[in-house]
């Protein structure tokens, strides 16, 4: 794998010199190739799907379809049309001695990406890294091995047509040893971004010797305020929970103000049609009993709170105030995305100011936490840390900067 790291490092030195027009042309050509080779990509994906139980919540995340590939190609074209993140003057000044200083955006160099059963990430990471002048070293999970290899082979075919160094995209074997080597590859990997569940993030945090941006697990809550519109609340909860249960922005805990308990069955009723199992605290359980299918209603325990279900499961917590809801979120959630449903502007602002998360919504579901939905074209991950990027990370977040200083012979006294 050392040879792959060396190839990526060498390619990273040439990518910033390609020019925006050529980078954009390559991205558009890859988008066309995805559409033209849909059948081959789906055949590779079928090999991965055949090894996974359809009842596994990760099955949907692993699955590619013609429609999803069309969306991936569309996102890549959108990235190609975005302004370049490189060469932007972030700060500029002239010192009293005449030195002219500019802080200018530049690529990181080589970005290592560790991800699990998510073949779409292969294309998302490539498009963002290539557009921003970064090489990327990819390490997917074994579940997505065939899909990711087919994706990288397609990208390499296009690169050869344009005379671009294939070292700009390297795919490591889907092994734990490959992960460990990437995390120790100082001098080759300039930044590592893990994208997966809690165990993966923790393992990377514990072992990494290279810089890491955490895209933490998404333990996500929605709070139904005492002044919430119930129809709106039901729609938001349904979308947040069931749009795609296996993604990190999916709803895990419904927090309901006690004044809304008489309406809780109306909020939860649409979830029954999607076979969502509810784990309700004592007060919510008593209200829902007889109004929600008994086979889908269970009493909760503390282990349910703070769990990223990635499944058709939802915890329900009753509170007596907004402040109690905020305390519950601070205790159990992961700082990813949180939402409040309320008609009270003051409650909305207090919630947004006091909840500590990357994305805080008012009267909208957390399913919108996505780089594409934010107008970024695609995302490389959703950062839950506070140092550096926070929230969806796209082009701007995977660049750094350098200082450029122009003088005319000044010397320091």
Number of C-alpha atoms within 10 A of each C-alpha: 15 11 8 17 23 15 20 27 24 18 23 25 16 16 22 21 11 11 12 18 10 14 23 22 15 22 27 22 19 24 26 18 16 24 18 11 13 17 13 15 23 19 15 19 25 18 15 22 21 11 11 13 10 11 8 12 17 20 20 17 18 21 19 22 14 14 11 12 20 16 15 21 23 19 21 27 21 20 25 24 15 14 10 19 21 20 14 13 14 12 11 14 12 13 9 7 10 13 14 15 16 18 18 19 21 20 28 20 29 27 27 29 24 25 24 22 22 23 26 20 24 25 25 21 24 24 31 28 26 23 30 27 31 30 36 31 28 26 25 29 20 17 23 26 22 19 29 29 20 19 24 19 14 17 23 20 13 21 20 11 10 14 8 18 18 19 21 28 28 19 23 19 16 20 12 11 12 17 24 15 16 26 23 15 18 14 11 22 26 20 19 25 21 25 25 22 17 16 11 17 21 14 13 22 17 10 13 18 16 19 16 18 23 24 25 24 26 28 26 29 35 31 29 32 27 21 14 19 14 19 11 16 25 21 16 22 30 21 20 24 31 19 14 19 23 21 21 27 28 31 36 30 31 23 25 28 21 19 16 19 20 11 15 22 19 17 22 22 17 16 25 15 9 12 14 21 20 28 23 25 18 14 15 23 20 13 16 22 14 11 14 20 16 12 9 14 21 15 16 19 12 10 9 20 23 20 20 25 23 23 20 20 22 26 26 26 23 23 21 14 14 21 15 14 25 20 13 17 25 15 11 18 24 24 25 28 30 32 28 29 27 21 15 12 10 10 19 20 12 13 22 19 11 13 20 20 22 20 20 23 18 20 19 20 27 28 22 17 22 21 18 16 13 13 13 19 24 27 24 27 26 29 25 24 18 14 9 8 18 21 23 24 20 28 25 17 19 22 19 15 17 14 14 12 13 13 12 8 7 10 7 4 3
